[in-house]
Amino acid sequence: MEGHQFTLNRSPGLVIVAAAVLFCTLQSCSDRGNQSDNQSTLPDSADRADERVLLEPEAESALRTLMLQFPEFLDVGLSDVVEKAAALQISTDNFLEHTDAETLAAVRAAWLSAHNAYEQTTLYRKLFALFAEESEVLQLTGHQYFIDYWPIYAGYIDYLDSYPGSGLVNDMTVALTPESVRAQHGLLDIHEVTLGFHALEFLLWGENVSGNDTRPYDDFVEDTDSASAEAVPAVPTEQLPSNRRRQLLALGVEALSSETDALFETWSRERASIRAALEQLDSSTTLYRLAEAFISTLDDDILLPSLYPMLNGDYTASLHAVFSHASQDAVSAQLYGIEQLLTESSAKGYTLDGILATLSDEYAEYFLRNFDASKACLVRLYSQGDGSPIPDREFAAVECINLLQNMIDYLEQIRDLTAGPA
Protein backbone atom coordinates (compact mmCIF):
# COMPACT_ATOMS: atom_id res chain seq x y z
CA MET A 1 0.00 0.00 0.00
CA GLU A 2 1.25 3.48 -0.79
CA GLY A 3 3.35 4.77 2.09
CA HIS A 4 1.20 2.84 4.58
CA GLN A 5 -1.83 4.91 3.72
CA PHE A 6 -4.52 3.01 5.57
CA THR A 7 -8.03 3.35 6.82
CA LEU A 8 -6.99 3.16 10.44
CA ASN A 9 -10.09 3.04 12.61
CA ARG A 10 -10.35 -0.60 13.57
CA SER A 11 -11.04 -2.16 16.95
CA PRO A 12 -7.71 -2.07 18.86
CA GLY A 13 -8.42 -4.42 21.78
CA LEU A 14 -6.22 -7.45 21.71
CA VAL A 15 -3.99 -6.15 18.94
CA ILE A 16 -2.28 -3.66 21.26
CA VAL A 17 -1.77 -6.39 23.85
CA ALA A 18 -0.37 -8.69 21.19
CA ALA A 19 1.97 -5.96 19.99
CA ALA A 20 3.27 -5.39 23.52
CA VAL A 21 3.81 -9.10 24.01
CA LEU A 22 5.60 -9.33 20.67
CA PHE A 23 7.75 -6.37 21.67
CA CYS A 24 8.64 -8.13 24.91
CA THR A 25 9.57 -11.23 22.93
CA LEU A 26 11.73 -9.26 20.50
CA GLN A 27 13.47 -7.40 23.31
CA SER A 28 14.29 -10.51 25.33
CA CYS A 29 15.48 -12.77 22.52
CA SER A 30 18.92 -12.96 20.94
CA ASP A 31 20.91 -15.51 19.00
CA ARG A 32 22.87 -16.32 22.16
CA GLY A 33 19.95 -18.05 23.82
CA ASN A 34 19.88 -15.46 26.60
CA GLN A 35 17.68 -16.17 29.58
CA SER A 36 14.29 -14.47 29.89
CA ASP A 37 14.16 -11.07 31.59
CA ASN A 38 11.86 -12.55 34.22
CA GLN A 39 13.91 -13.25 37.32
CA SER A 40 12.19 -16.62 37.90
CA THR A 41 14.12 -18.17 34.98
CA LEU A 42 17.51 -17.03 36.19
CA PRO A 43 19.69 -19.28 38.33
CA ASP A 44 19.89 -18.54 42.03
CA SER A 45 21.70 -20.14 44.91
CA ALA A 46 18.99 -22.79 45.38
CA ASP A 47 19.50 -24.02 41.80
CA ARG A 48 23.22 -24.67 42.08
CA ALA A 49 24.53 -28.07 43.04
CA ASP A 50 27.99 -26.66 43.78
CA GLU A 51 28.04 -23.17 45.30
CA ARG A 52 31.53 -21.75 44.96
CA VAL A 53 33.10 -18.80 46.72
CA LEU A 54 33.84 -16.30 43.97
CA LEU A 55 34.73 -13.23 46.02
CA GLU A 56 36.53 -12.51 49.22
CA PRO A 57 34.19 -11.33 52.03
CA GLU A 58 35.23 -7.69 51.70
CA ALA A 59 34.70 -7.73 47.91
CA GLU A 60 31.33 -9.46 48.35
CA SER A 61 30.24 -6.77 50.82
CA ALA A 62 31.43 -4.08 48.42
CA LEU A 63 29.47 -5.71 45.58
CA ARG A 64 26.27 -5.58 47.61
CA THR A 65 26.85 -1.92 48.45
CA LEU A 66 27.59 -1.06 44.82
CA MET A 67 24.55 -2.89 43.50
CA LEU A 68 22.34 -1.03 45.96
CA GLN A 69 23.31 2.09 44.04
CA PHE A 70 21.57 0.86 40.88
CA PRO A 71 18.11 1.78 42.27
CA GLU A 72 19.49 5.24 43.03
CA PHE A 73 20.79 5.60 39.48
CA LEU A 74 17.41 4.53 38.09
CA ASP A 75 15.59 6.92 40.42
CA VAL A 76 17.70 9.83 39.21
CA GLY A 77 17.55 8.72 35.57
CA LEU A 78 13.78 8.27 35.39
CA SER A 79 13.20 11.49 37.32
CA ASP A 80 15.29 13.24 34.67
CA VAL A 81 13.24 11.64 31.90
CA VAL A 82 9.97 12.76 33.53
CA GLU A 83 11.32 16.29 33.97
CA LYS A 84 12.57 16.53 30.40
CA ALA A 85 9.34 15.10 28.97
CA ALA A 86 7.51 17.85 30.86
CA ALA A 87 9.93 20.42 29.40
CA LEU A 88 9.21 19.01 25.93
CA GLN A 89 5.49 19.55 26.53
CA ILE A 90 6.09 23.18 27.55
CA SER A 91 8.23 23.79 24.44
CA THR A 92 5.58 22.18 22.24
CA ASP A 93 2.79 24.29 23.70
CA ASN A 94 4.87 27.40 23.02
CA PHE A 95 5.60 26.26 19.47
CA LEU A 96 1.95 25.65 18.68
CA GLU A 97 1.07 29.08 20.08
CA HIS A 98 3.96 30.88 18.37
CA THR A 99 4.76 28.76 15.31
CA ASP A 100 8.04 29.77 13.74
CA ALA A 101 11.51 28.38 13.00
CA GLU A 102 12.92 29.42 16.38
CA THR A 103 10.23 27.72 18.48
CA LEU A 104 10.42 24.60 16.30
CA ALA A 105 14.19 24.45 16.94
CA ALA A 106 13.46 24.68 20.68
CA VAL A 107 11.05 21.72 20.50
CA ARG A 108 13.64 19.66 18.62
CA ALA A 109 16.28 20.47 21.23
CA ALA A 110 13.87 19.45 24.00
CA TRP A 111 13.13 16.17 22.18
CA LEU A 112 16.85 15.37 21.89
CA SER A 113 17.40 16.09 25.58
CA ALA A 114 14.48 13.92 26.69
CA HIS A 115 15.34 11.06 24.34
CA ASN A 116 18.99 10.92 25.42
CA ALA A 117 17.92 10.96 29.07
CA TYR A 118 15.66 7.96 28.42
CA GLU A 119 18.35 6.02 26.54
CA GLN A 120 20.76 6.57 29.43
CA THR A 121 18.46 4.49 31.65
CA THR A 122 18.60 1.44 29.33
CA LEU A 123 20.87 -0.71 31.51
CA TYR A 124 18.99 0.19 34.68
CA ARG A 125 15.63 -0.66 33.16
CA LYS A 126 17.04 -4.07 32.23
CA LEU A 127 18.24 -4.60 35.78
CA PHE A 128 14.78 -3.56 36.98
CA ALA A 129 13.26 -6.26 34.78
CA LEU A 130 15.68 -8.89 36.10
CA PHE A 131 14.74 -8.24 39.73
CA ALA A 132 11.04 -7.26 39.46
CA GLU A 133 7.90 -9.35 39.75
CA GLU A 134 6.48 -10.68 36.47
CA SER A 135 3.45 -8.38 36.58
CA GLU A 136 5.72 -5.34 36.87
CA VAL A 137 7.95 -6.60 34.05
CA LEU A 138 4.89 -6.76 31.77
CA GLN A 139 3.96 -3.22 32.72
CA LEU A 140 7.53 -2.09 32.07
CA THR A 141 7.45 -3.73 28.65
CA GLY A 142 4.18 -2.01 27.78
CA HIS A 143 5.47 1.40 28.83
CA GLN A 144 8.63 0.93 26.77
CA TYR A 145 6.63 0.06 23.67
CA PHE A 146 4.63 3.27 23.95
CA ILE A 147 7.68 5.38 24.80
CA ASP A 148 10.51 4.40 22.48
CA TYR A 149 9.75 1.68 19.95
CA TRP A 150 11.76 1.79 16.69
CA PRO A 151 12.11 1.32 13.76
CA ILE A 152 8.75 2.73 12.72
CA TYR A 153 6.73 3.03 9.53
CA ALA A 154 6.90 6.78 9.05
CA GLY A 155 4.21 6.71 6.37
CA TYR A 156 1.77 5.43 8.98
CA ILE A 157 2.03 8.81 10.72
CA ASP A 158 2.34 11.51 8.06
CA TYR A 159 3.24 12.24 4.47
CA LEU A 160 6.34 10.98 2.75
CA ASP A 161 7.91 12.86 -0.15
CA SER A 162 6.84 10.07 -2.50
CA TYR A 163 3.38 9.65 -0.87
CA PRO A 164 2.02 13.08 0.05
CA GLY A 165 -1.38 11.77 1.17
CA SER A 166 -0.25 9.04 3.54
CA GLY A 167 -0.52 8.69 7.28
CA LEU A 168 -2.78 9.36 10.19
CA VAL A 169 -2.43 13.11 9.65
CA ASN A 170 -4.15 12.76 6.28
CA ASP A 171 -6.73 10.13 7.26
CA MET A 172 -9.75 12.16 8.26
CA THR A 173 -11.70 9.01 9.15
CA VAL A 174 -9.72 8.79 12.40
CA ALA A 175 -10.65 11.23 15.12
CA LEU A 176 -7.57 12.68 16.79
CA THR A 177 -8.36 12.01 20.42
CA PRO A 178 -6.07 10.50 23.09
CA GLU A 179 -8.05 7.26 22.97
CA SER A 180 -8.10 6.88 19.19
CA VAL A 181 -4.42 7.75 18.68
CA ARG A 182 -3.44 5.26 21.36
CA ALA A 183 -5.68 2.66 19.74
CA GLN A 184 -3.85 3.06 16.42
CA HIS A 185 -0.46 2.40 18.03
CA GLY A 186 0.65 -1.03 16.84
CA LEU A 187 -2.83 -1.77 15.57
CA LEU A 188 -1.92 -4.28 12.85
CA ASP A 189 1.87 -4.29 12.94
CA ILE A 190 4.35 -3.60 15.74
CA HIS A 191 6.08 -0.98 13.55
CA GLU A 192 2.83 0.96 13.01
CA VAL A 193 3.63 3.44 15.73
CA THR A 194 1.63 6.58 16.47
CA LEU A 195 3.07 7.43 19.89
CA GLY A 196 6.45 7.67 21.52
CA PHE A 197 9.73 9.40 20.87
CA HIS A 198 10.11 8.27 17.27
CA ALA A 199 6.62 9.16 16.09
CA LEU A 200 7.32 12.63 17.51
CA GLU A 201 10.77 12.63 15.92
CA PHE A 202 9.25 12.09 12.47
CA LEU A 203 6.62 14.76 13.06
CA LEU A 204 9.31 17.26 14.07
CA TRP A 205 11.98 16.50 11.48
CA GLY A 206 10.16 14.78 8.61
CA GLU A 207 12.10 12.29 6.49
CA ASN A 208 15.19 14.51 6.62
CA VAL A 209 17.24 12.12 4.49
CA SER A 210 20.19 14.47 3.99
CA GLY A 211 20.16 15.92 7.47
CA ASN A 212 19.59 19.41 6.08
CA ASP A 213 16.10 19.39 4.57
CA THR A 214 14.21 19.30 7.85
CA ARG A 215 10.45 19.67 7.99
CA PRO A 216 9.48 23.36 7.63
CA TYR A 217 7.65 25.02 10.50
CA ASP A 218 4.99 25.96 7.91
CA ASP A 219 3.73 22.37 8.17
CA PHE A 220 2.39 23.31 11.60
CA VAL A 221 0.95 26.74 10.89
CA GLU A 222 -2.70 26.76 11.88
CA ASP A 223 -4.96 26.86 8.78
CA THR A 224 -8.20 28.75 9.33
CA ASP A 225 -8.90 29.45 5.68
CA SER A 226 -11.66 27.25 4.29
CA ALA A 227 -10.54 28.27 0.81
CA SER A 228 -6.89 27.26 1.29
CA ALA A 229 -5.08 24.92 -1.06
CA GLU A 230 -5.43 22.08 1.47
CA ALA A 231 -9.15 22.60 1.96
CA VAL A 232 -11.63 19.91 0.95
CA PRO A 233 -15.27 20.74 0.22
CA ALA A 234 -17.55 20.17 3.21
CA VAL A 235 -14.59 19.31 5.45
CA PRO A 236 -14.16 21.43 8.60
CA THR A 237 -10.92 23.43 8.75
CA GLU A 238 -9.79 21.55 11.88
CA GLN A 239 -9.52 18.46 9.67
CA LEU A 240 -7.01 20.07 7.30
CA PRO A 241 -3.60 18.34 7.39
CA SER A 242 -1.70 21.17 9.05
CA ASN A 243 -4.32 21.40 11.78
CA ARG A 244 -4.41 17.63 12.29
CA ARG A 245 -0.60 17.62 12.42
CA ARG A 246 -0.77 20.19 15.22
CA GLN A 247 -3.29 18.06 17.06
CA LEU A 248 -1.25 14.89 16.67
CA LEU A 249 1.92 16.60 17.89
CA ALA A 250 0.16 17.93 20.97
CA LEU A 251 -1.45 14.55 21.71
CA GLY A 252 1.83 12.70 21.18
CA VAL A 253 3.80 14.92 23.54
CA GLU A 254 1.09 14.71 26.19
CA ALA A 255 0.99 10.92 25.87
CA LEU A 256 4.77 10.68 26.15
CA SER A 257 4.72 12.72 29.35
CA SER A 258 1.94 10.56 30.79
CA GLU A 259 3.70 7.33 29.82
CA THR A 260 7.02 8.36 31.38
CA ASP A 261 5.14 9.31 34.55
CA ALA A 262 3.53 5.86 34.57
CA LEU A 263 6.91 4.18 34.02
CA PHE A 264 8.33 6.01 37.02
CA GLU A 265 5.32 4.95 39.10
CA THR A 266 5.81 1.32 38.06
CA TRP A 267 9.42 1.51 39.19
CA SER A 268 8.47 3.27 42.43
CA ARG A 269 6.14 0.41 43.43
CA GLU A 270 8.99 -2.10 43.12
CA ARG A 271 11.89 -0.04 44.45
CA ALA A 272 11.70 -1.19 48.07
CA SER A 273 11.29 -4.90 47.26
CA ILE A 274 14.18 -4.79 44.77
CA ARG A 275 16.46 -3.16 47.33
CA ALA A 276 15.47 -5.88 49.80
CA ALA A 277 16.24 -8.57 47.22
CA LEU A 278 19.64 -7.04 46.46
CA GLU A 279 20.52 -7.10 50.16
CA GLN A 280 19.70 -10.82 50.41
CA LEU A 281 21.10 -12.26 47.16
CA ASP A 282 24.38 -14.11 47.14
CA SER A 283 27.18 -12.68 45.03
CA SER A 284 26.97 -15.38 42.33
CA THR A 285 23.31 -14.63 41.56
CA THR A 286 23.93 -10.88 41.65
CA LEU A 287 26.88 -11.15 39.25
CA TYR A 288 24.97 -13.45 36.93
CA ARG A 289 22.08 -11.03 36.59
CA LEU A 290 24.40 -8.08 36.26
CA ALA A 291 26.24 -9.78 33.38
CA GLU A 292 22.90 -10.59 31.75
CA ALA A 293 21.87 -6.92 31.87
CA PHE A 294 25.16 -5.76 30.36
CA ILE A 295 24.99 -8.38 27.61
CA SER A 296 21.38 -7.56 26.80
CA THR A 297 22.14 -3.83 26.50
CA LEU A 298 24.96 -4.48 24.04
CA ASP A 299 23.24 -7.29 22.16
CA ASP A 300 19.50 -6.54 22.15
CA ASP A 301 19.78 -2.75 21.92
CA ILE A 302 22.77 -2.20 19.63
CA LEU A 303 23.96 -5.33 17.82
CA LEU A 304 20.69 -7.03 16.88
CA PRO A 305 18.48 -4.05 15.95
CA SER A 306 21.19 -1.85 14.47
CA LEU A 307 24.61 -3.18 13.53
CA TYR A 308 23.66 -6.57 12.07
CA PRO A 309 20.91 -5.11 9.82
CA MET A 310 23.32 -2.34 8.81
CA LEU A 311 25.86 -4.95 7.77
CA ASN A 312 23.14 -6.45 5.56
CA GLY A 313 22.68 -3.14 3.78
CA ASP A 314 19.68 -1.79 5.70
CA TYR A 315 21.46 1.36 6.85
CA THR A 316 18.59 3.79 7.31
CA ALA A 317 16.22 1.52 9.24
CA SER A 318 19.12 0.51 11.49
CA LEU A 319 19.59 3.97 12.96
CA HIS A 320 18.35 4.66 16.47
CA ALA A 321 17.30 8.21 15.62
CA VAL A 322 17.08 8.26 11.84
CA PHE A 323 15.05 11.45 11.33
CA SER A 324 16.97 13.70 13.74
CA HIS A 325 20.34 12.20 12.73
CA ALA A 326 21.18 11.81 16.42
CA SER A 327 21.81 8.06 16.59
CA GLN A 328 25.34 8.55 17.85
CA ASP A 329 24.00 10.53 20.82
CA ALA A 330 21.39 7.89 21.67
CA VAL A 331 23.91 5.02 21.60
CA SER A 332 26.46 7.05 23.53
CA ALA A 333 23.80 7.60 26.21
CA GLN A 334 23.12 3.84 26.39
CA LEU A 335 26.82 3.10 26.77
CA TYR A 336 27.20 5.81 29.39
CA GLY A 337 24.75 3.94 31.61
CA ILE A 338 27.10 0.93 31.53
CA GLU A 339 30.17 3.05 32.21
CA GLN A 340 28.42 4.87 35.04
CA LEU A 341 27.60 1.68 36.94
CA LEU A 342 31.01 0.12 36.30
CA THR A 343 33.34 2.95 37.16
CA GLU A 344 31.68 5.96 38.81
CA SER A 345 30.90 4.51 42.24
CA SER A 346 33.14 2.85 44.79
CA ALA A 347 32.73 0.98 48.07
CA LYS A 348 35.47 -0.27 50.41
CA GLY A 349 38.02 0.70 47.77
CA TYR A 350 36.31 -1.33 45.03
CA THR A 351 34.55 -0.28 41.84
CA LEU A 352 32.18 -2.70 40.12
CA ASP A 353 34.62 -2.90 37.23
CA GLY A 354 37.39 -3.77 39.69
CA ILE A 355 35.32 -6.58 41.18
CA LEU A 356 34.60 -8.08 37.75
CA ALA A 357 38.28 -7.79 36.90
CA THR A 358 39.12 -10.14 39.79
CA LEU A 359 37.02 -12.85 38.14
CA SER A 360 38.52 -12.81 34.64
CA ASP A 361 42.00 -11.84 33.46
CA GLU A 362 40.70 -11.18 29.95
CA TYR A 363 37.96 -8.91 31.29
CA ALA A 364 40.53 -7.07 33.41
CA GLU A 365 42.88 -6.49 30.50
CA TYR A 366 40.55 -5.91 27.57
CA PHE A 367 36.99 -4.92 28.52
CA LEU A 368 37.36 -1.20 29.10
CA ARG A 369 39.83 -0.95 26.22
CA ASN A 370 37.21 -2.41 23.87
CA PHE A 371 34.53 -0.27 25.52
CA ASP A 372 36.36 2.98 24.75
CA ALA A 373 37.13 1.82 21.20
CA SER A 374 33.48 0.85 20.70
CA LYS A 375 32.24 4.31 21.69
CA ALA A 376 34.56 5.95 19.18
CA CYS A 377 33.68 3.42 16.48
CA LEU A 378 29.92 3.84 16.91
CA VAL A 379 30.13 7.63 16.81
CA ARG A 380 32.09 7.42 13.54
CA LEU A 381 29.67 4.89 12.09
CA TYR A 382 26.45 6.71 12.97
CA SER A 383 27.89 10.04 11.87
CA GLN A 384 28.69 8.84 8.35
CA GLY A 385 25.22 9.39 6.96
CA ASP A 386 23.37 7.39 4.34
CA GLY A 387 25.25 9.14 1.55
CA SER A 388 28.64 7.68 2.43
CA PRO A 389 29.98 4.87 0.22
CA ILE A 390 28.49 1.50 1.12
CA PRO A 391 31.88 -0.29 1.50
CA ASP A 392 32.93 2.36 4.06
CA ARG A 393 29.76 1.83 6.07
CA GLU A 394 30.11 -1.94 5.93
CA PHE A 395 33.75 -1.80 7.05
CA ALA A 396 32.85 0.49 9.96
CA ALA A 397 29.92 -1.76 10.94
CA VAL A 398 32.18 -4.83 10.98
CA GLU A 399 34.71 -3.00 13.16
CA CYS A 400 32.01 -1.96 15.65
CA ILE A 401 30.46 -5.45 15.69
CA ASN A 402 33.83 -7.01 16.50
CA LEU A 403 34.47 -4.59 19.35
CA LEU A 404 31.03 -5.10 20.90
CA GLN A 405 31.28 -8.86 20.39
CA ASN A 406 34.58 -8.85 22.27
CA MET A 407 32.92 -7.05 25.21
CA ILE A 408 30.07 -9.55 25.22
CA ASP A 409 32.55 -12.43 25.21
CA TYR A 410 34.27 -11.07 28.32
CA LEU A 411 30.93 -10.58 30.05
CA GLU A 412 29.87 -14.10 29.12
CA GLN A 413 32.98 -15.38 30.86
CA ILE A 414 31.76 -13.66 34.03
CA ARG A 415 28.21 -14.95 33.54
CA ASP A 416 29.33 -18.52 32.88
CA LEU A 417 31.65 -18.47 35.87
CA THR A 418 28.79 -17.47 38.18
CA ALA A 419 26.37 -20.03 36.72
CA GLY A 420 28.20 -22.94 38.30
CA PRO A 421 28.94 -26.32 36.71
CA ALA A 422 26.67 -27.66 33.97
N, C-alpha and C positions, 0 to 999 in steps of 0.2 A: 504494500500500500504506500502511496506517496507520502514520504516523510512522516510516517506514522500519523496520518490524518484520519482519525477515527471518530465514530459516534461513540461518546465515552460513557453515557449515563446508563450503566448496567448495575444490577444489584451487587454490592461489594462483598458483604457477608464473609463467607468462608475464604474468598480469594485472598483478602488481606492477611488472614491468619495463615493461609498456605504460603503466601509470599514470605512472611516473617519466619516461618519454620524452614523454608528453603534457604533463606538468608542465613539462619543459624547453621544449617547443614553446610553451606558453602564456606562459612567463616571457620568452622571447626574441623574441616577436612583438609588433608594435604597428602602428597604422595609419599610421605614418610610413615603413614599409619599412626599419626599422633593420636593420643588419647583424647576422649571427649572433654569439653570444657567443664562438664559437671564433675564436681569433686568426688562423687560416689564411685567413679570409674578409675580414679587414680589410686596407686598403691599407698597404703599407710602402714604403720608399724605392725598392725594386726595381720597384714597379708604376708609378711616376710617370714620365711622359715629360718633365716639366718640374719639376725640384726647385728650389723657391724658398727663399731665405733669409728666414725669418719673424722670427727673433730675433737680436739682437746677441749676440756670443760670450759676454759676461758673463751675459746673461739666459738663454742656452741652458745654460750651466754651472749656473746657479742652478736651472733647471727640473729638470735631472738630479738634483741634490742633493735637491730637494724631493720628487720622485717616489720617490726611494729611501727616503723616510720612510713611504710607504704600507705597505710590508711591516711596518714597526715598529708602525704603527697597528693593522694587522690582527692582529699577534702579541698586542698588549696587549688588543685587543677580544675575540678568541676565548679568550684565557686568562681574561678576566673572565667570559665566558659559561660556560666549563667550571667555574669556581669557583662561580658562582651556581647552576648546575644541581646541583652537589654540595650546596650549602647548601639547595636546595629538597628534595633527597632526605632530608637530615637532618631538616628541618622536617616532612616527610611521615611519616617513621618515628615522630617524636615524637607527631604528631597521631593516628596509628593506635594508638599505645600509650596515649595519654591523650586520648581523643576528647571535646573540648568546644569551646565557641565561641571561646575564647581561642587554642587551638592551631590551629583552623581558620583564624582570622584571620592567624596567623603563616605558615601555608602559602600563603595568598593573597598576602600581602606578598612572600614569597620568589618566587612565580610572577611577580608584576609586575616585580620587580627583574631576574630572569633574562631575561624576555621583552624588556624594554627594552634590556638589554645586547646581546641578539642583534640587535634591530632597528638598533641603532647601528652594527653592522658591515655594513649593507646595501651601501653604496657600495663598501666594500673587498672584499666578496665578489664584486661585479661586476667590479672591476678584476682580482681573482684569476682570474676566468673568462676575461677578455680576454687574459691573458698566459700562462695555463697550457696544458699539453698537453691534447689532446682527451680522453684517458682520464681525466685528473684532473678535467676539467670535468664529465664524466658522473658521476663519483663525487660531486662537489660538488652536482650537481643532485639526485642520489638522497638525499644527506644532508638537503638543504633540504626535500625533500618529506616526509621523516619527522620533521623538526623543527618546521616552521612553516607547513604548508599551511593556507590558508583561502580562501574560506568553507567550512564543513563542514556535513554533515547531522547535526545534533545528535541526532535521533531514531535514528540508527544506533548511538549510544553508550549512551544511557540514556533514561529516561522523559521524555516531554513532558507538560505539564499536560493536554493534550487526548488523549494516548495513553499512559496510565500503564503499559502493558505492553511498550513498545517498547524496542529497543536491545540491544546486546550484554550489558549487565548482566542483562537479563531473559531472555536466550536460553540456557537451560541445556544446549542441545545443543552449545555451543562451550566447550571446556575453556579455562580462563583460564591459559594458560602463555605464556612469552615468545614461543615459536614460533607458537602459534595466533593470538595477538593481533596479531603482526606480519603474519601471513598475511592477516588480515582487512582490513588497512590498504589502501584503494584496491582492494578485491577486484573489484568490478564497476563502480565509478564513482570518478573521481578525488576526489570530495567525500566519499566514504565513508571517513572518517578515524577510526582508532582510537588513533593515537599522535600525539605532538607537543604543542606548546604549547596548541593550541586544543581538542584533545580533553580535555586536563587542565583547561583553563579552564572548559569546560562541566561537567565533573565537580565542580569546586570551587564554581562559582557557580550552576549550573543555568541555566534560561532567563533569569531575572533581567530581565524586560522593563522594569520600572519603575526598576531600579537600587537598589531597597530590599528587594525580596522575595528575598533571596539564599537559596541552598539551605541548609536547616538542618543543623547538625552531626549531628542524629539520623539522617540518611540514612546515616551511616558508623558508627553504633554497632554493634558486633559483636553478632550475634543467635545465641545458643546455645540458644534455647528452641524445641524441636521442636513445641511447641504454639502458637507465636506466630501472629499474624494473617497473616504472610507465608508461613507454613509450607505445604508441599504434601505430601500423603501420599506416603510412600516416597521422599521427596527428602531427601538429607543436608542438615544445617543449613548446611554451607559453600556450598551452592548457593542459599541464600536471597539475595534481591536486595541487602540491605545488606552481606552478606558478600562477594558477588561485586563490589560497588562498591568495597569496600576492596581487594580483590585487584587490580582493574583500575587503581585509582589507584596502588597500589604498583608494578605492572608498568609503567605509563605513565611514572612518574617515573624509574624505573630505566632504561627504554629511552631517555628523553630525555638522561639523563646519559651513557649509552653512545654515543649518536649524536653529541652535541656533542664528546665525546672523539675520535670517529672523524673528525669534520670537522676538528678541530685537527690530527690526524695527517696527513690529506690535504693540508692547507695546508703542514705542516712538510716534507713530502717535496718540495714544489715551491719552497719559499722561496728556496733558494740559486740555482736556475736562473732564477727570476723576477728576482732582484736582478741577476744577470749580464745578463739581457736588457735591463733598464732602463738599465744602464750603457752598452750598445752602441747602443740605438735612437736614431735621429735625432729632433730635436725635433718635426718634423711628425707622425711616426707616434705619438709619445708624446702629443701634444696631441689627435690624432684619437681615440685610444682613451680618453683622459681624458674628452673631451666625450661620447663614447658612453656611458661609465659614468654620468656625471651625468644625461644624458638618460634613460637606462633607469631610473634610480632614481626620477626624477620621473614618468615616463610609465608604466612597467610595474608600479611598486609603489604609486603613488598615484592617478594619473589613471584608468588603464584599469580596475583592479579596484575602485576605490572611488568616485571623484567622478562619472564618467560614468554608472555604474549608479544612483547616488544621484539624479542629475538625471532619470533615467527612472522615479523613484518607488520604487526598491528600496533604501530607506534602511537597513533592518536588516542585510541581507546584505552591504551595502557597508562595514560597519564593520570595522576591523582587529581590534578586541578587543570584540566585541559583548556577550559575557556578563559581562565584568568592567567594562564601561563605561570602558575605559582607552584608547580609540582615539587620543585626542589625545596621550597619552604615547608611544604606539608611533610615530606619525607624527613627532612632535617628535624622537624619537631617530633616526629615519631622516634627517631634515633636519640634525640636529646632525653626523652623519658627513660631510655635504657641507661644512658650515661649518667643521668642524675641519680638513679638508684644505686648504680655500681660504685660511683666514685665520690659523690658529694656529701655523704654522711659517714660518720665514723663512731665506733663504740669500742671502748677498752683498747684503743690503738689499732683497731681493725676497720677496714672498709669492706663492703660486700665483695668487691673485686678481689681484695686481698685474701678473703676467705676462700673464694672459688679457686684462686691461684694455688692454694695449698693442696687442692685435690687433683690437679692435673698440671704437669709440667708444660704440656703444649699450650693449655689455656694461659698459663702464667706468661709464657714467652710470646705468644702470637695473637691473643684475642684482641687486646686494645690496639695493637699495631694494625690488624686487619680492620678494626672498627674505624680508626681514623682514616685509613685509606678508602674504606667504603663510603664514608661521608663525602670525601672529595670526589670520588668517582661518580656518585649519584648526582651531585650538584652539576658536574660537567655533563652528564648524560641528559638530565632533564632540562638543561639550559640550551641544548643544541637546537631545539626546534624541529618541526616536521620538515623544514626545507633543507636540512643538512643531508649530505649524501648518505644513502642507505648503508653502504659498507662501513662508514664511520660510526653510524648509530649501532650497527650490529656488533662491531668490535668493542665499543664502549659498554654495550649491554653484557657481552660475554665477560668483560673484565669485572663489572660490578657483580654479576652472578657468582663468579669464582670467589670474590672477596666475601660476599655474604654467605656462600656455601661453606667457606672455611670457618667462619664464626659459628655457624650452626653445628659443624662437626665438633668443634671444641665444646660447645654447650651440650651436645649429645653425649660426649664423654662424661661430663658431670652427671647428666641425667641417668645414664646407664650405670654409673658407679653407685648412685643412690638407690637404684631399683633393686639391688640385691641379686643373688644368683638366679639363673633361669630355673 
